[in-house]
């Protein structure tokens, strides 16, 4: 994929992590989850980039999906 694709993806992930961290921490529920999203926002921020090798990023990408999946699953189960 072109480099611009990954830049846009970093911006989207960073903004989503900031938003979710703000919501979770402002509600006072799941402080560990809120701080996990703060960490993800720092990791994926597009301004000060974290330079890691490709294999490390592959592992981090999979591990980063876990908190997003957890929030999505919790939101879905709360609506049902």
N, C-alpha and C positions, 0 to 999 in steps of 0.2 A: 504494500500500500504506500501511497505517497506520504512524505513527511508531514504535510499539512493535515492529513487525516488524523495522525496521532496527536498533533497539537490540539485540534478541535476536541478530540476524545478526552485529552487531559483536562481541558477547560470544563467540559461537561461533567466529568467525574468529580473534579474538584468542587464545582458549584453544587452538585448534588450532595456531596459529603458535607459541605458547609451547611447547607439547608437542613439536612437530616440531623446533624450535630446540634444545631440551634434549636430545632423542635424538641429533640429528646432531652437536651440539657435544660431547656426552659420549662418543660413539664416535670422535671425532677424524677423521671422514671428511667431506670437503666443507665446509671451514670457511666458504667463501663462501656456501654454501647455508644454513648455520646462521645466519650473520649476516643474510642476506636475510630469514629468518623472524623474527629479532629486530626488524628494521625494520618488517616487516608487523605484528607484535604492537604496536609503538609506534604505527603509523599507524592501526590499527583498534581501539585500546584504547577502552573505553567511558567511562573516567573523565575523562581529559584529551583532549577531542575535538579533532581537526584539522578546522578549518572551511575548506572549499574550495567552489568553485562546482560546479554539476552536471556540466558538461562535463569538468572536471578529474577528478572522481570517476569518471566513466564510463571514462576512459582508465586511471586507476589500478586500477579493478576488473578490467579485462581484463588488465592487466599483472600484477596480483596473482594471477591464476589460474595464471600460468605456473609459479611455483615449486611450487604445490600439485599441478599436473598432472605436473610432473617427478617429484616424490616418489611420486605414485601410480603412474606408469609404471615407475619404478625398482623399487618394491615388487612390482609385478606381474611384471616380468621376472625378478626374483630368485626368485620362487616357482615359475616354470616350469622 
